[in-house]
Amino acid sequence: MSTRVKVAVRLRPMNQRELKIGGDCIVKIKNNRTEVIHPKRRDVKPKVFTFDNCFWSCDNSQHFVDQSEVFESIGTEVVQHSFDGFNSCIFAYGQTGSGKSYTMMGSKSDIGLIPRVANELITTFENMNCKTNRIVLELSYMEIYNEKVKDLLNPQSPSNANIYLKVRENKSYGTYVDGLSKLVVNSYDEIEKHISFGSLSRSVAQTNMNNESSRSHAVLTIYVTQIAFDSETKTKSEKVSKLSLVDLAGSERAEKTGAKGDRLREGSNINKSLTTLGLVISALADAKKKNNFVPYRDSVLTWLLKDNLGGNSKTIMMATISPSGDNYEETLSTLRYANSAKNITNLAVINEDPTTALIRELREELDRLRLVVANKSVNSQSITSLSTLNDTIDANERLMKDISKTYDEKLEETAKIDSCRLNSLREIGVTIEKQGITVKKNTFYLINLSSDPSLDLMLVYYLNVYFL
């Protein structure tokens, strides 16, 4: 099914920095029309854009679109796509501090798209699960930091804290992350627990533009597997879809953010991936050039989003912008990207019964590769190619093993990772209790007092006696 990328724009309120600078709101929104006025030169013609949705969340001077209404407008749609068997995606794009993370994740008192979508998925899952249908939900959560992929759900020991995963591509399975954890979930509480743990591991730092600036791209994916049993024919059919919720790091200018050292290097990598994303969007949007090269592999981000941009997915872009004249150029840049994105055409199809065929194709590919290795004479020139072939064989074997896992095996793996995570925290003296803190008797400990509103968990650090 040919479908174009849907684009929504959200205007956030003035922040403290912008209120201190002063100036009027330079953005006007009416229905699906967004207009940007030059902050200094009134003789310059306003820039006008039209999108599928335009959300005014600046102040109460007109209808204020809150988190709930944003979800009702675009969140319920992707949930329905997931249970219809389509891949779907929402990704938030905009300059740093423009409201991407707030729109996607929200705050403790005003949750955003990701927790609302997760809750709706669970509600639908509970209503649909019955004797003739079985639904399995799985969750993965990763970050792309300095062009490297990290699993946010599977804890690593301190000595291996910087283990990064490889992005690979299989002609049948598509682009995937080798070794990424997929945890079985059956309730919203389980999803919330995993998201909270993963969010604490994200790379976040302060810049001049944003006190809680995300320094990495985060991709949360929920996999929906539906197995329907036909009592008359005694056969089963299967639909598998994935819903990706992407919170991109903000595009930025070093002179405005005050980035130095590690922050400057991070900003450079962020801008590299976002620049590549812009090139991918431009190439896909230019329908006149049918053989136009699309540079997906020029960054890890665009490689992972390959299916969502121009591929098998129903995709929504959420562009977030600032109302301040100080951000005029950045706002225009975001809206121009969004305007190009709405011209991208995807080819979304219902993903039915892929596993059996995929396993067969993987087996055939493995047999072919093993035959090539067996018949290849070893010399100085072929050692590298043999190593590459063996690496591909190993990756395909892992992928086939992962796809072939039974539900019970997936549950067992989820339990192991949960146990590993708990032990990992205990080893470094950290205890996390969601409902309260339990303190052992005759034990020395410290309790943190954090002003960061995103750290809503309680942390207890136990002190070993021999340190005192």
KAGIUR-V191451 format. One line per field, one symbol per residue. ss: DSSP state (H for helix, E for strand, - for the rest). phi: phi as a letter, one per 20 degrees, with the letter a starting at -180 (. if undefined). A space follows every 10 residues. Layout:
ss->???
phi->???
This chain:
ss->-EEE-EEEEE E----HHHHH H-----EEEE --EEEE---- ------EEEE --EEEE---- ------HHHH HHHHHHHHHH HHHH---EEE EEE-E----H HHHH-E---- E-HHHHHHHH HHHHHHHH-- --EEEEEEEE EEEEE--EEE E------HHH ----E-EEEE ---EEEE--- --EEE--HHH HHHHHHHHHH ---EE----- --EE--EEEE EEEEEEEEEE ----EEEEEE EEEEEEE--- E--HHHH--- -HHHHHHHHH HHHHHHHHHH HHHHH----- -----HHH-H HHHH------ ---EEEEEEE E---HHHHHH HHHHHHHHHH H---EEE--- -E-HHHHHHH HHHHHHHHHH HHHHH----- --HHHHHHHH HHHHHHHHHH HHH---HHHH HHHHHHHHHH HHHHHHH--E EEE------- ---EEEE--- -------EEE EEE-HHH-
phi->.fbefecccc eeffefffff fnoefeddcb ldddcddffd dffffgedcc cfccdecebe fbgeeegffg fffcffffff gffeoefbbc cecrffneof ffffdmdfeb fdffffffff ffffgffefb fecccddccc bccdclmcdc feddfdfgfd fdfddeeccd feenebdfnf fcdfccbfgf ffffffffff efecbecfeb fcffebedcd cdedddddde ffeldccccc ccdddddffe fbdgfeemfb lfffffffff ffffffgfff fffffeffef effdegefbf gfffegfedn ceaddcdded ceeeffdgff ffffffgfff ffefdddecf edleffffff ffffffffff ffffeefebf eegfffffff ffffffffff fffeffffff fffffffgff fffffffend ddcferdddf flcebcdfcd efffeeeddc dedfffee
